[in-house]
Amino acid sequence: MRLQDYWGVGPKTSERLRESLGVERAVEAIEGADIRTLADAGLPRGRAVRILRRANGAAGMDALGTRDVHEVYDELLTLAGEYAVTEHAADRIRVLTPLDSVEDREDRLDDVLDAREAWESLDGDAREAVLDAFARYDDAGGSDRAAVEAALSLREAGLRGATFAALDGIDDDALREAAGALGYVEDDGSVSAGADEELDRLRDRLDSVRELESGALDALESVRSRGVRSLDEFRSAFVEYVTEETDLRRGRVESATTDDAYDEADFASATLRNLVAALEADAEAREESVAADLRADVETAREDVDAAVTAVSDIAFELSLGRFAAEHDLVRPRLVDDGLAVRSARNLTLSGDVDPVSYAVGTHGLTGGDPDSTPPSGDRVAVLTGANSGGKTTLLETLCQVALLASMGLPVPAEEAEVGAFDTIVFHRRHASFNAGVLESTLKSIVPPLSSGGRTLMLVDEFEAITEPGRAADLLEGLVSLTVRQDALGVYVTHLADELSPLPDQARIDGIFAEGLTEELALEVDYQPRFGTVGKSTPEFIVSRLVANARDRSERQGFEALAAAVGEEAVQRTLSDAVR
């Protein structure tokens, strides 16, 4: 396959990869989601990630209908990557994309939840052993030897079960033999020290002769200082000197001498040069022989080595996702044909204590939890209303997170969930800009997926913020009607619910309500939507806070005038409850 056939690989990028890696290795890196190799070849990591996502999941990436969906997707993978046990596992997580088939999603859910169970079953020492094994694997650059040693460490830790099953059929003794051989043969075919005593002796002697050659003048003076009076005496004394300095036999040194030297310096130089060449040839021959024997040891265990390399990579990937699922208490969603429903769902990007919410659009069969918070089943569209800072946008984002995680075959942050198969997920956050250009670009991003006839999930936040209030209700009502007509699903957050009349039969209005003020005079909100009713931020709560926080007397008098308009008694009661 040509490198330029991959999305994002143009002529310049193709040439860079060809020069740095060669075509075959570059293709292997792309097909194997190897971000590190591509980055080492000079590609910016962000570009490498985009190329690999498209190369390995183009159809899945097409399901991300808007920029805001892409942002949620990136946030989820960044969060999951924090639990990676190796660098390559983190890279594989970064390039996860929605999967095409329900079967593939179910299979990945099996693997991830098995890995979660495996991780949670380990005690502290066993977890530390696993992380140490993978840390050494990373430190060694993820080489074949590093994989073999990691596999042996995992086996020695006694790890068993579905996640580690790929190691069960491996011959430990064969791996140990192979580990030794792999440790001595370098990528360039050279053999490192310690593999063979005879090779090490040859190299030591070669080094000592090279040192003499580099200081030939010193050697010459040392021999002359012995009182030699002729070239013949010098020849004999020089052979003796080299024998003493290098641990070589006299006969070996004599075999390197020359009869054609015209003086002592020429004799010394030629002898040392010949000796270096001879020893280099001996060391090279011995190295080739040793390397061949070591490779034979590896080939004997090749099946086990290859199995270990693959198993360690896959275990690291699955265990990383299992740790992510365990840390955030993620559960398996039921993958259904249609609908999106969650019970006690949590937003993964919020810190601290998070109030869970239950919500749904479409037909669902949620069974657990409080019946009062169980969402209705069957409505294609929900119009969500209510208090400012009441969690409406957070709820949309939570639904987006659940839909994306399920599409990638990952568990979700809820006590129970049903997630349909969506061809496109459209998430549109509230934008403050108010002009025709923003309206046009927004409509161009959210309407085509809805009109395509595919299974579309629409999650749209305060659409009215980008156009005139008088026309926003008309446009929003059109979007709701189009969603129902296209048999899509949608949740639309708006403050214009009273103006959306009449809604289609398959649409409902839900509300989030403000219920009071905290002791710090912050608005207290019930984040669980109430179904079938318009949510309101009760005015006395807002006015009470304004009265209490007034900066001077005149400002307070102004807000007290508003208090009289909305009911002074209610305002004062709210204030009293908050500061009591």
N, C-alpha and C positions, 0 to 999 in steps of 0.2 A: 504494500500500500504506500502511495506517495504521502510524504509528510504534509503537503499542502492540501490533501484531501480532508484533513482534520480541521474542524471549525477553529478559527482564530490563528491558524498557522499560515502566515503569508510568506512571500519569497524571502524576506530578510530573516524571519524567525526560522524558516526551514533551513536556510543556509547556516545559521548559527548552530542549530542542533546537529546538522550534518557534520560540521567541522569539529564540534565538541564531543559528540557521542557516536557519530555514525548513524546511518538510517535505522539499522536493525535495533540498536540499543535505544534510540529515541522512540521508536514505535513501542518497544517493550515498556518504556517509562510511561508513555501516554496510556497504553492499554492497562498497565498495572497501577495507575493512579499514583505514580511515584513523583510527588512534588519536589522532593529534595534533589533528585537527579536533574530534573529540569531547571531548578533554581541554581544548582551548581554549574549548569551549562550556560548560565547568564540570563535566564528568563526571570523577570520580576515575579515574586511568589504569587501576587494577586492575579497576574496574567496566567500563570501556570494553573492556578485553581480554576479560572474561568474556562480555559482550554479543556481541562480534564472533566469538568462537569458536563460540558457539551459533548465531549468525546464518548463519555460513558453513560450519559443519560439525557440526550437531547430532547426526547419526548417529555420527560419529566420536567425539565426546565421550562418547556413551553407551557406547562400548567400554571406557572407563576405569572399571573396576568398583569400585575402592576408593580411599580417600583416599591411601593409599601410592602407588598408580599415578599419581594426579594429581601427587604431589610429584615423582616421577621424571620425569614429562612436563614439568613446569615447569622442573626442573633442566636438562633437555636443551635446551629452547627458550631458556632464559637463556644457556646455554653457546654455542649456535649464534648467538644474537643478538650475541655479542661480536665476531663476524667480519663484521658488517653494514657495508657501505660507505656507506649513507645511513640517515637516521633512518626514512624510510618503509620501507626494506627490513627494518630491525630490527622495525618494527611488523608487517609481513607475516609475519615469522618467528614473532613472539610469538603469532600467531593461527593458526598451522598446526594442523591436526587430522588424525587418521587418515582416510585416503581410503577411500571405499566400494568402489571396484572395483580389481581387479588391474591393469587397463589404465591407470587413472590413476596408480597407483603406479609402473608401469613407465615411463610417460611422464615423470614427475617425476625418476625415477632417471636417465633419459637426459639430461634438462636439467642436473641437478646434476653428473653425472660429466663431461658436456661442458664445463661451467663450470670444474670442477676442472682438466681438461686445459688449458683456455684460460689459467687463472691460472698453472699451473705452467710453461706454455710462455713466459711473459713474463720478460724479464730485469728487473733491478732498476730501471732507468730507466723501462721501460714500466709496471711496477707502480706506481711513484711517480706517473706521469702519470695513470693510471686513478684512483688514490685522490685525487689533487689535483682532477681533474675532478668527482668526486662530492662532495668537500668544498666546492667552490664552489657546486655545485648545492644542497647543504644550506644554506650560508650565505645563498643567495638565496631561501630559503624554498620550494624545489621548484616555482617558478613555471614557466609555459610557456616563458618566455625562458630560464630557468635550464636547463630540459630541452634546449632547442635548442642552447644553448652547450655543454652537456655532450656532446650527440651529436656536435657538430662536433669537440670536443676528442678524443673517443674515435676518431673517424674519422682525425683528423690524427695520432694516435699509431700509426696503421697496424694497428689491431686487426681481425682477421678471424676466421673460423671460425664454428662453429654458434652459440656463445653470442652473438656480435655480428652474426649474419646479418641480424637485423631492421633493421640500419642500412644494409645493402648497397644497397637500392633507393632510398635517399633522395637527393634532389638537393641537394648541398652549397651550390650558389650560391643556390638558392631559400631554403634555411635561413638563409644569411647575410643575405639581404634581409629575411627575416621576423624575424630576431633583432634587427636595428636597429629595425624597426617595433614589435616587442613591447617593446623597451626604453624606448620613449617614451610609449606609451599605458598609463596606469595603470588599475587595476581600476575606478575610478569614472568612467572616460572622459576624464579630464583628460590633457593632453599635457605631458610634462616638458620642462625647458629643454634647448636644443640640437637639438631636432627641426626647427625652422624659424627662420631668421634674422629674418624679418619679425615672427613672433609674439614672438620674444625682444625686438625693438625696441619693439613695442607695450607689452609688459609693463614694460620699463625706463621708458618715458615715463609709463605709468600709475603706477608706483611713485613717480616724482619728483613727479607732480602730487599724489598722495595725501600725500606728505611735506609739500608746500606747504600743503595743506588742513589738515593736523594742526597746522601752525604758522602759521595764517592771520594772527594778530596780529603775528608777526614780519615776515611779508611786507608787511603793511599799513604798519608803521613804516618798513621799508626803502624803500618807494615814497614815502612822505611826506617822507623825508629828502632826496629829490631836489629839493625846493623847489617842488612843485606848488602852484598857487594856486586851482584850481577843480576841480569834479568832472570836467569834460571833460578837463582836463590829467591828472588822476589816472587816468582811464580809459586814456588813451594810455600813460602811464608804467607802469601796472600790466600792460598787455598786453606791453609791451616787457620788463618784469621777468620775467614768466612764460616768455616766449620764451627769454630768456637762461638761465633756471634749468632748463628742461626739454628743450631741444633740439627743441621743437615749432616749426612754421612760424607766422609771425605771423597768417596768415589762419585757421589752425586755432584759435588762441586767441581771435581776434576773433569767430569763429562761436559761441563759448560765452558771450559777454558778454550782458548784459541791459540793456534801456533803462528798466526799471522800478525801478532801485535808488534808494532815498531818501537814501543817503549813501555815503561811501567804503567803510565796513566792509561794508555790505550788498552793494555791487557786487563787492568782492573775494570775499566768501563765496559769492555766487551764481555767479560766474564759475568759481571752482574746483570747486564742486559740479557744475555743468553739464559741465565739462571731464572730471571723473572719470567721470561717467555715460556720456559719449560714448566715452571711451577704453575703458571696460569693455565697451561694446557692440561696439566694433571688435575688441578682443582676444578676446571670446567667439566672435564670428563667425569670426575667423581660426582659433581653436582648433578649432572644429567642423569647419572645412574641412580643416585639417591632420590631425585625428583620422580623418576619413573616408578621406583618402588613405592614411594609415598602415594603417588596417584593411583597405583594399583590397589593400595589399601582403601583409598577413598572409593574407587570404582566397585570394590567388593561390597561396600556398604552404600552404594549410590542410591538404591531404592529407599533405604532408611534415611539417608541424608536429605534427599529431596522431600520425603514425607515430613521430616522435622522442620525443614525450611518453610514449607507451606503451612504446617500445623501451627508453628509459632506465630507466623504472621496473622493467621485467621483467629487464633486464640486471643492474641493481643487486641485485635479489632473488636471481637465479640465481648471480651471481658471489659474493654473500655466502655462500650455501650451499656453493658450490664451494671457497671459502677455508676454511670449516669442515671440509669433507671432506679437503682437502689437509693442513691443520694436524694432524689427528688420524688421518691415513692410513686413512680409511674406505673400505670396498670395497662393491661391489654384491652384495647378497644374492640368492640364487635364490628367487624367490617361488613357493612350492609350495602344494598344496591342504592339506597336513597336516604337522605336525611342526615342531620347533624344534631346530636343530643348529648348533653353532658350533665352529670350529677356531681355536685361539689367539686367543680373544676377550679384550678388555681393557675394564675399567670406566672410563668417561670422566670420572667425578668423582674418581678417585684421582689424586694428584699423585706425581711422582717415577717411579722405575722400577716398572713394574707387571708381575707375573708373569702371562702369558697362560694361559688354561685352555681345554680342549676339553670340550664336554658336549652332550648331546642327550636329547630325549624324542620318542617317535614314530618313524616310519619316515624314514630319511634316506639320502642318497647321498654323504656327505663322502668325498673321495677322497685328499686330500693329507695330509702330516704323518706323524708317527710312528705306526705301526700300534698300538703299545701304548697310546697315548693317544686312539685313535679310539673314540668311544663306541659302545656297542651300538645296533643299529637295531631298532625294532619295539615297544619297551616304552612303554606309555602313561603310566606313572608311575615316577618315580625317588624313592626315599627316601634323602636325603643325610645322612650321619652324619659324626662325626669330632671333631677337636680343637677346643676353644674357641680363638677368635681364629684359626681356620684358614681363614677366607675363605668360609665357607658362605653367610653373608648377602650378602657381596659378589658371589658367584656368582649368587645369585638376582637381585640388582639388575642385574647385567650382562645376564642373560637378559631381564629386563624392558626394559632399554635397547634391546637388539637388536630385540625384538618391536615396541616403540613406534616406533623409527626406521624400520623396514621398513614399518610400517603407514602412515607418513606419506610413503612414497616417498623415503626418505633412505638413504644408504649407512650401513654399520654398522661398529663397531670390531672387526674380526676378519680373519683371513686368508682365511676361507671361511665361508659361512653359508647355511643354508636356513631359510626362515621361512614358516610357514603363514599362512592368513588366519583371524584370530580375531575372533569376534563380541564377545568380552569378554576382557579381561586382568585377572586378579585377582592383586594383589600385597599380601601381608600381612606387615609387619615384626613382629619380636618386640617385645611390649609387656610392661613390667615389672608392670603392675597385675594384681592377682589378686583378682577378685571376680566375683560372678554377673553384674553389669551388664556388665562387659567381655566376659565369655564370650558373653552374649546378643547384644550389639551386633556382636561379631566374627562369630558364626554368621549373623546376619541380613545381614551384608555379603558373606560369601563363599559361602554355600550357594545363595541364589536364582540367581545367574548359572550356577552349576554344574548346577542343576536345570532350567534353562530349555530345554535341548535344543539350544542353539546351540553353536558351536565355541568352547570356553572353554579358556583357559590359566590354570592354578592355580600360583601361586608363593607358598608359605606357609612362614613362618619360625618354628620352635619354637612350634607351636600349644600345646604342653603348658604354656607359661609362664603361661597365663591360667586354668588350672583345676587341680584336684587331680591329682597324678601318677597315682594309681590309676585315675582315669576318663579321663585325657588319652589314654592309649593306645587305649582303646575308641573315643573320639570320632575320633581320628586314623585308626584303622583303618577306621572308617566313611567318612571323607572319601576315603581312598585307594580303597576299594571303589566308592564313588559315582562317583568320577572315571573309573574304568575302565568302569563300567556305562553312564555317559553318553557314552562314547567321547570324553571330554575328554582334555587333557594336563595333567600336574602334576608339580611338583617340591616335595617336602615335606622341610624340614629338621627333624631331631629327634634327641634323645638317647635315644629310646625304641625304637630299631629292634629290639632283642632281644625286646621285648614285642609287636611287631606280627607275629603268627604265627597262621595262615599268611597270607601276602600273596597277592593274586590273581596268576594266571599272567602277566598283562601288566604286572606291577610288579617292580622290581628294587631292591636296596639298594646304594648306593655309599658310599665312605668317603674322608675326608681324614685323613691321618696326620701326627702329629708325629714328627720324625726326630732331634731332638737339641736342643742349646742352642748359641746363638752365644757368642762371646767375652764379650759383654755379659750373658750368662745369660738372653737372651730365647729364648722357645720357637721352634725352627726347624721350619717346617711345609712339607710338599710340598703346594702349593695345587692341583695337578692331582688331581682325585678318581680313586680306583681303583675300577673298576667291578665290581659283584657282590660286594662285601665290606664289612663294617661297619668304619668308621673309628674309630680310638682315639687318645686323647692318652695315650701310654705313661706310666704313673705315675712311673717313675724320673726322667723329665725334670722333671716338676713338683716332685717331692720334692727333687731335686738343687738346683733353683733356690731352694726354700724354705730348705734347709740353708745355702746360700751367702749368702742375704740375711738370715739371722736377725739380729735386733738385739741380742740379749744371749745369755749362756751358757745360761740356762734355756730360752729359746725354741729355741736350737739343739739342746739335748738332746731337746726334745720332737719336733722334726722328724727327728732322728737315730733316734728310736724308730720313726717311720714308715718311715724308710729301711730299718731292719732288717726291717720287715714286708713291704716290696715287693722286698727284695733289696739288702742293703747294698753288695755288691760291684758291682752294676750302677749304683747311685747314685754311688759313688765313681768308677767308670770314666767315667760321663757328665760328672761335675764335672771330672775330669782332662782329658778331651777338650776341654771348653769353655774352660778357662783356660790350656791349654798354649800 
